[in-house]
Amino acid sequence: MTKRAVSLRHGAGVAIAAALALTATVAAPTLVLAQTAPDPSTDDQIQSLRMEARAARAELEDQRAEIAELRQEMRSQMAILRRAGLVDAAAPQNAQMATGDRPIIRIADQPAPPPPPAAAGAGGASAARPQSERQADQLLVDVGGVLLPRWTLQVEPSLADTHVSNPRVNIFGYTVFNAINIGTIRVDDISQDVLESALSFRMGLPHRTQIDVRVPYSEVFIRQTKGIGTGNIDELNTRGHHFGDIQATFSWQPLTEKGWRPAVVLRTRVSFPTGESVFEIPETYPPVQNGAETQLLRAPTGSGYYTVEPGFTLVWRSDPLVLFAGASYANTFATKDYVVTLFNPNPPTGQPNLTNVDHGRIDTGNVYSFNVGLNFAVNERASLNFSYVDLFTKSTLVQAPGTHTWTRVKGTATNDSRLGIGASYGLTDNMALVINAGMGLTDQSPAYTFGISLPITLPLRRR
């Protein structure tokens, strides 16, 4: 091949290569532009997604704020339920759920599920146990309708005043046609004031039980005005101060409230004759002009006999109201031979002497009582209480010395009815102020009673 032909071929190859390079250079930008060109529909979708995300975020923040409000309200409600004794204070809390460092939902103070009936009966305080965990229930504790939580001690100092006024009319002579009195009419006025201070101890125990002990100390003032309306009027004042009768009470709640069925609290109270009774105090003859009547040297502060009193209380709750009703029967045991020491300051010999007189055995009448009432919780610390109490006492029986026959003493059966009102206020979480007042409705009832107490509650350990 000639040099000319080779040169032409070389030139043609160079031309072809240059043409291909130019084509690639021109097509490359076109391809890039085609790949990066924006799509109007894609922008709209991105903007729409961003707007939906913002709306979802705002809705989530609103839900978080609402959950926070509900959580705060739930805490308040749970605190109220705990103080009301409807939820066990030892209920576990739900574990919080979290993502990273920020919790999604945190709900605290959730109550534990109620225990089965077998566990409630075999354990101690359950959610269904009528127990006092708020100051508004203190009046119910006093009437025996509410038990303290287990392993809780309550110390209650109290002071009460009772006034009894009993005028007595004695007619010496006889009556014509039940209208005209021939003889002497003598009116005797007898009044008695009993100032009693007491210290009570209560302890809540497992198995829905409670024990109470009450130690009283009494100061008694008796004033007698004899012979009103006659020429011989005499005033006799008697005073006595000593420990009263100590009482011990055991309470047990076998049934809890369910539907129409009330909560039932059973109790047994035992009274011990630790006070100074009429059987232990010598008697003295008063002045001659008042006849053969005798007068105690000191006023009695105790009954002088043992008493066993079983009873029950029914409780219906409908917050803020609590209805309660109960009954009891007090059985008194006969005393030993009633030996009275007579002190005669003016005997015929001119020297005071002591004479023992045996009156035999005395069995004071047994007492039937019932009560109904209403407790109204004004708020978590204050409450009001209204009650009615009626006590029927049977006649006293006397057994003469050396015999085995009991004789009923006429006119000794009594009916003591009272209306009561009380108020309590929680001074602190563990201390309350309780005020009670009562008014007698029958001739055998005290004219009025007024008492004030300061119960102090001390949880000994966690339940």
Secondary structure, DSSP 8 states (H G I E B T S, - for coil): --HHHHHHHHHHHHHHHHHHHHHHHHHHHHHHHHHH---HHHHHHHHHHHHHHHHHHHHHHHHHHHHHHHHHHHHHHHHHHHHTTSS-TT------EEETTEEEE-----------HHHHHHSS--TTS-B--SGGGHHHHHHTSSB--TTEEEEEEEEEEEEEEEEEEEEEEEEETTTEEEEEEEEEEEEEEEEEEEEEEEEEETTTEEEEEEEEEEEEEEEEEEEETSS--EEEEEEEEEE--EEEEEEEEEE--BTTB-EEEEEEEEEE--S--TTTS-EE---GGGTT--EESS---S-SS-EEEEEEEEEEEETTEEEEEEEEEEEE---S--EEEEEESS-TTSS-EEEEEE--EEE---EEEEEEEEEEE-SSSEEEEEEEEEEEE---EEE-TT---EEE-TT--EEEEEEEEEEEEESSSSBEEEEEEEEE-STTS-SEEEEEE--EEEE-S--
